[in-house]
């Protein structure tokens, strides 16, 4: 029975490795950056920063019906609307992307930016969320809370590290201290990376994140063998050190999106809050699962923990080996 159960655990955990080696589902490779500049006479310029997105062959298809295309500029599309664009309008980009960051430079001198998630084959950009005012702050908060929560909940390597921490821990206060240390650490490096204080290349960070999970899996297995180390008595030290690396990993989703300078502090705050909300939700699910297994399936609990530890180590080792070639500078 135990062997059959362990085989199922390995099958489920191993299926996670079928995800791409870079498990951040939201990063700059899946987000286009667009600039809208308001010109005189109700004219507008639309510039796309990223060359990998498909061109807009018919600009009028994405605009409100009262707008018409003008001869394009050298690096931008141009159009005119009569009357001018307003908060009831919407621009729809026909792109299958994770999302779009739009920076709108209005004729009154204001610059407002926002992140708009994709919806499969298109991305809707309501202009009401690109107008200055109290509403724009609320919209920015909602967008970046969502982006942060999605990044942690779909960032498989970050979730596996949190899972490893919980497998390592014994006792409520150690849980609180360890999760707090991890939160403080990744918040520090996330802020440093996004604000440009201490930028770090992505490739070595991805390798170190994988290595952190390998190390954590080793410590879990040692603990199951009653071979305790400093990590088991003071797990918050490990959580803080490796949390610094994970913070740089989080920054990949936020650090190069092209936000206007005035929006970066709030975007950073709400993105981090979204990450914490997603992390707390994941921990809550794990605690509930732990309660269920210890209460109803206690005879399988030790086998489950052992299977999870080896599964973590195997997946992380695979990621570590796969990411190593990215360190080689051609």
ZITAFEN-V547238 format. One record per backbone hydrogen bond with DSSP energy under -1.0 kcal/mol. NH is the residue of the N-H (numbers start at 0). CO is the residue of the C=O. Records with the same first field share a line. If there is no record, write none. Layout:
BEGIN
NH->CO, CO
END
This chain:
BEGIN
4->0
5->1
6->2
7->3
8->4
9->5
10->6
11->7
12->8
13->9
14->10
15->12
16->13
17->14
18->15
24->22
29->26
31->98
33->100
34->46
35->102
36->44
37->104
38->42
43->78
44->36
45->76
46->34
48->32
60->57
61->58
66->63
67->79
69->77
72->75
76->45
78->43
79->67
80->41
81->65
88->85
90->124
91->61
92->122
94->92
96->94
97->29
98->29
99->115
100->31
101->113
102->33
103->111
104->35
105->109
108->105
111->103
113->101
115->99
117->97
118->121
120->118
122->92
124->90
126->88
128->125
129->126
137->133
138->134
139->135
140->136
141->137
142->138
143->139
144->140
145->141
146->142
147->143
148->144
149->145
150->146
151->147
152->148
153->149
155->153
158->154
159->155
160->156
161->157
162->158
163->159
164->160
165->161
166->162
167->163
168->164
174->170
175->171
176->172
177->173
178->174
179->175
180->176
181->177
182->178
183->179
184->180
185->181
186->182
187->183
188->184
189->185
190->186
191->187
192->188
193->189
194->190
196->191
197->191
205->201
206->202
207->203
208->204
209->205
210->206
211->207
212->208
213->209
214->210
215->211
216->212
217->213
218->214
219->215
220->216
221->217
222->218
223->219
224->220
225->222
226->221
232->228
233->229
236->233
238->234
239->235
240->236
241->237
242->238
243->239
245->241
246->242
247->243
248->244
249->245
250->246
251->248
252->249
253->250
254->250
256->253
262->259
266->262
267->263
268->264
269->265
270->266
271->267
272->268
273->269
274->270
275->271
276->272
277->273
278->274
279->275
280->276
281->277
282->278
283->279
284->280
285->281
286->282
287->283
288->284
289->285
290->286
291->287
292->288
293->289
294->290
295->291
296->292
299->296
303->299
304->300
305->301
306->302
307->303
308->304
309->305
310->306
311->307
312->308
313->309
314->310
315->311
316->312
317->313
318->314
319->315
320->316
321->317
322->318
323->319
325->322
326->323
327->324
END
